Amino acid sequence: MFASLIPPLALAATVDRVPEDFPTIQRAIDQGDAPTIHVAAGAWAGAVLSRPVHLVADGAIIVEGVRLGPTRAGFVLPGRASGSTIEGFVFDCTSRRLDLGVYGSEARMHSVADRIEVVDNRFAGCVQAITNAGGPVEACRSEAVDGGSWWTIRNNTIDGLASRTDRGGAGGGVGVLLYNVLGADVFGNRFTGSVQDDARFATSGVALAGCIDCTVSDNQFEVSGGRFWYSAVSNAGALLDGAVASRNLLLSGNDAYGDSAPWLGVAFVSRGSSATALQDNLGVAYVDHERCGDGDLYTIE
């Protein structure tokens, strides 16, 4: 009977807006409490995601990153960002203030977010566009991984795959890097650019090492050059220290037919890798299980 005397409760906002409600993306994450943050058109600095949030852009361009040692990353995803979605941004890594796009690294941050969706973004000239990296383990002896689990990476465009090392000296020229992670789906993405043969390190559209229960499907690779140093998809556990064996890896419906590289490039599937399946890929796929004693497998599709 007293309900009519109680003033309406102020409802929490379901969407916070940048710049209308908060002047920066970082302030919206740190000071707002809405589950969705809408970022208007314009040039913006990136942020560390300190809580789960759906970041959605309307013409927003990330031109400045969060400093991680000598490099800068657009959005940084520690464990407390689990459940987040990043949608519709342009990451302009041609800016000298941005090297990496969406970034999670156990070694750099001591935790990586789970259940991340990276959807409908564009990455231009990034050293690494999307990175999910767990920590290294003793080679061939562990099945545990501590990278982010159950990431979905779909319908992104990765332009100008940069065949250069990042300014911290780590490998660059990678569209999607998944290292010691569990459960990733990479599908419907488009990779473009030009790779130089004299880079002296392997460049990949999708680089896998220690990827468990992962699927790479229906991606389009339109990268020119890099005939000897580029792979559209690689599983290079033999080349990356501390990678566990990849298991239950599916590569299906990927199109590298127009690519100048000599292989679609499931190269060096090793360190005990098992249950690798290739289905309906265009281009040449090469699979070689050659280390850690699980037996030989050699496949050309």
C-alpha positions in Angstrom: 0.0 0.0 0.0 3.0 2.3 0.4 4.5 1.5 -3.1 3.1 4.7 -4.6 4.9 6.8 -2.0 8.3 5.4 -2.9 10.1 7.5 -5.6 11.1 5.5 -8.7 14.6 4.0 -8.4 17.2 5.4 -10.7 18.0 2.7 -13.2 21.6 2.0 -14.0 22.4 2.9 -17.6 22.6 0.0 -20.0 24.9 2.0 -22.4 27.6 4.5 -21.6 28.7 6.8 -24.5 32.1 8.2 -25.4 32.4 11.1 -25.5 28.9 12.1 -24.4 29.0 10.5 -21.0 32.8 9.9 -20.6 35.6 11.7 -22.4 37.7 8.6 -23.1 37.2 4.9 -23.4 39.4 4.2 -20.4 37.3 6.5 -18.2 34.1 4.8 -19.4 35.5 1.4 -18.4 36.9 2.6 -15.1 34.1 4.9 -13.9 31.0 3.7 -15.7 29.0 0.6 -14.9 27.0 0.0 -18.1 27.5 -3.4 -19.8 27.9 -1.7 -23.2 30.1 1.3 -24.2 29.3 3.0 -27.4 32.3 4.9 -29.0 31.5 7.6 -31.5 33.3 8.4 -34.6 36.8 10.0 -34.2 40.3 9.1 -33.2 40.7 7.6 -29.8 43.2 6.1 -27.4 42.8 2.4 -26.4 42.3 1.0 -23.0 42.8 -1.8 -20.5 39.6 -3.7 -19.9 39.2 -3.9 -16.2 35.8 -5.5 -16.3 33.5 -7.4 -18.8 32.1 -4.9 -21.3 30.7 -4.8 -24.8 32.7 -2.2 -26.7 31.0 -1.2 -29.9 32.2 1.5 -32.3 30.4 3.8 -34.8 33.3 5.0 -36.9 35.8 5.0 -34.0 39.5 4.6 -34.9 42.1 3.6 -32.3 45.3 5.5 -33.1 47.1 5.3 -29.7 47.7 2.3 -27.6 48.4 1.3 -24.0 52.1 1.1 -23.4 53.4 -2.5 -22.8 57.1 -2.1 -22.5 58.4 -0.8 -25.9 55.1 -1.5 -27.7 51.6 -0.1 -27.5 48.4 -2.2 -27.7 44.9 -1.0 -28.6 42.8 -3.0 -26.1 44.5 -5.0 -23.4 42.6 -8.0 -22.0 43.7 -9.3 -18.5 41.7 -11.9 -16.8 39.2 -9.5 -15.3 38.0 -8.6 -18.8 36.5 -12.1 -19.3 33.3 -12.1 -21.2 34.0 -8.9 -23.2 33.2 -8.2 -26.9 35.1 -5.8 -29.1 33.1 -4.8 -32.2 33.4 -2.4 -35.1 36.6 -0.6 -34.4 39.4 0.4 -36.8 42.9 -0.1 -35.4 45.3 2.2 -37.2 48.7 0.7 -36.6 50.3 2.9 -39.2 50.3 5.4 -36.4 53.6 5.4 -34.5 51.6 5.2 -31.3 50.0 1.8 -32.0 51.7 -1.5 -32.7 49.3 -4.2 -31.6 45.5 -4.4 -31.9 43.6 -6.6 -29.4 46.1 -8.1 -26.9 46.2 -10.7 -24.1 49.4 -12.1 -22.8 50.0 -14.1 -19.6 53.6 -13.2 -19.6 53.0 -9.5 -19.8 49.8 -9.3 -17.6 49.9 -12.5 -15.5 46.4 -13.4 -16.7 44.4 -13.5 -20.0 40.6 -13.0 -20.3 38.4 -15.9 -21.3 35.3 -15.9 -23.5 36.3 -12.9 -25.7 34.6 -12.0 -29.0 36.5 -9.9 -31.5 34.0 -9.1 -34.3 33.7 -6.9 -37.4 36.9 -4.9 -36.7 39.6 -3.7 -39.2 43.3 -3.8 -38.4 45.6 -1.8 -40.6 49.4 -2.4 -40.6 49.6 -4.0 -37.1 52.6 -6.1 -36.0 50.1 -8.4 -34.4 46.4 -7.7 -34.9 44.9 -10.1 -32.4 47.1 -11.9 -29.7 46.0 -14.5 -27.2 49.2 -15.8 -25.6 49.6 -18.1 -22.6 52.8 -18.7 -20.8 55.5 -21.2 -22.0 55.9 -24.7 -20.5 58.5 -27.3 -20.7 58.5 -28.6 -24.3 56.4 -31.7 -25.0 55.7 -32.5 -21.3 52.6 -30.6 -20.4 49.0 -30.4 -21.5 48.2 -27.4 -19.3 47.7 -24.0 -20.9 47.0 -20.7 -19.3 46.1 -18.4 -22.3 42.6 -17.1 -22.8 40.0 -19.8 -23.3 37.1 -19.8 -25.8 37.9 -16.8 -27.9 35.8 -16.1 -31.0 37.5 -14.1 -33.8 35.1 -13.6 -36.7 34.4 -11.3 -39.7 37.5 -9.1 -39.1 39.6 -7.6 -41.9 43.3 -7.6 -41.3 44.9 -5.2 -43.9 48.5 -4.6 -44.6 50.0 -7.6 -42.8 53.2 -5.9 -41.6 56.3 -8.1 -42.2 58.4 -6.4 -39.5 59.3 -7.2 -35.9 57.7 -5.1 -33.3 59.8 -2.6 -31.5 60.3 -4.9 -28.5 62.1 -7.4 -30.8 59.4 -10.1 -30.8 58.1 -11.6 -34.0 55.7 -9.5 -36.0 53.7 -9.8 -39.2 50.9 -11.9 -37.7 47.2 -11.4 -38.1 46.0 -13.8 -35.3 48.4 -15.3 -32.8 47.2 -18.1 -30.5 49.8 -19.5 -28.2 49.1 -22.1 -25.5 45.3 -21.5 -25.5 42.2 -23.6 -25.2 39.1 -23.4 -27.5 39.4 -20.7 -30.2 37.3 -20.2 -33.3 38.8 -18.1 -36.1 36.3 -17.8 -39.0 35.1 -15.6 -41.7 38.1 -13.2 -41.5 39.9 -11.6 -44.5 43.7 -11.1 -44.6 45.3 -8.8 -47.1 48.7 -7.1 -47.6 52.2 -7.7 -48.9 55.0 -9.7 -47.2 58.7 -9.2 -48.0 60.8 -12.3 -48.5 63.8 -10.6 -46.9 62.1 -10.2 -43.5 64.0 -13.3 -42.3 61.2 -14.5 -40.1 58.0 -16.4 -40.7 54.9 -14.2 -41.2 51.5 -15.7 -40.9 47.8 -14.8 -41.3 46.9 -17.1 -38.4 49.8 -18.4 -36.3 49.1 -21.3 -33.9 51.3 -23.0 -31.3 49.8 -25.1 -28.6 46.2 -24.5 -29.7 43.8 -27.0 -28.2 40.3 -27.6 -29.5 40.8 -24.8 -32.1 39.0 -24.2 -35.4 40.3 -22.1 -38.3 37.6 -22.0 -41.0 36.2 -20.1 -43.9 38.9 -17.4 -43.9 40.1 -15.6 -47.0 43.8 -14.9 -47.5 44.8 -12.4 -50.2 48.4 -11.7 -49.3 51.0 -11.1 -52.0 54.7 -11.7 -51.8 56.5 -13.7 -49.1 56.9 -16.8 -51.2 59.4 -18.4 -48.9 58.6 -16.7 -45.5 54.8 -16.5 -45.4 52.1 -19.0 -44.4 48.4 -18.3 -44.5 48.0 -20.6 -41.5 50.8 -22.1 -39.5 51.0 -24.3 -36.5 54.7 -23.7 -35.6 55.1 -25.4 -32.3 58.5 -26.6 -33.4 59.7 -23.1 -33.8 58.2 -21.5 -30.7 59.8 -22.4 -27.4 57.4 -23.6 -24.6 54.5 -24.5 -26.8 52.4 -27.6 -25.8 51.2 -30.1 -28.3 48.3 -28.8 -30.4 45.3 -31.2 -30.2 41.9 -31.4 -31.9 42.8 -28.7 -34.5 40.4 -28.3 -37.5 41.2 -26.3 -40.6 38.3 -26.1 -42.9 37.2 -24.0 -45.9 40.1 -21.6 -45.9 40.9 -20.0 -49.2 44.5 -19.2 -50.0 44.2 -20.0 -53.7 45.0 -16.5 -54.9 48.0 -16.4 -52.5 51.5 -16.3 -53.9 52.8 -18.4 -51.0 53.7 -22.0 -51.9 51.5 -23.5 -49.2 48.3 -22.8 -47.2 50.8 -23.6 -44.6 49.9 -25.9 -41.7 53.7 -26.0 -41.3 55.5 -27.8 -38.5 52.5 -29.4 -36.8 54.7 -30.9 -34.1 55.5 -31.2 -30.5 53.2 -34.2 -30.3 50.3 -32.6 -32.2 47.4 -34.9 -32.7 43.9 -35.1 -34.3 44.6 -32.5 -37.0 41.9 -32.4 -39.6 42.0 -30.7 -43.0 38.8 -30.2 -45.0 38.1 -28.3 -48.2 40.9 -25.8 -48.1 41.9 -24.0 -51.3 45.7 -23.9 -51.6 48.2 -26.4 -50.5 48.1 -27.6 -46.9 51.2 -29.3 -45.4 51.0 -31.3 -42.2 54.0 -32.9 -40.6 53.9 -34.5 -37.1 57.6 -35.0 -36.5 58.5 -34.5 -32.9 57.8 -35.7 -29.3 57.1 -39.3 -30.4 53.4 -39.4 -31.4 54.3 -40.9 -34.8 54.6 -39.6 -38.3 51.9 -38.0 -40.3 52.4 -36.4 -43.7 49.5 -34.9 -45.6 49.1 -32.8 -48.6 45.7 -31.4 -49.5 
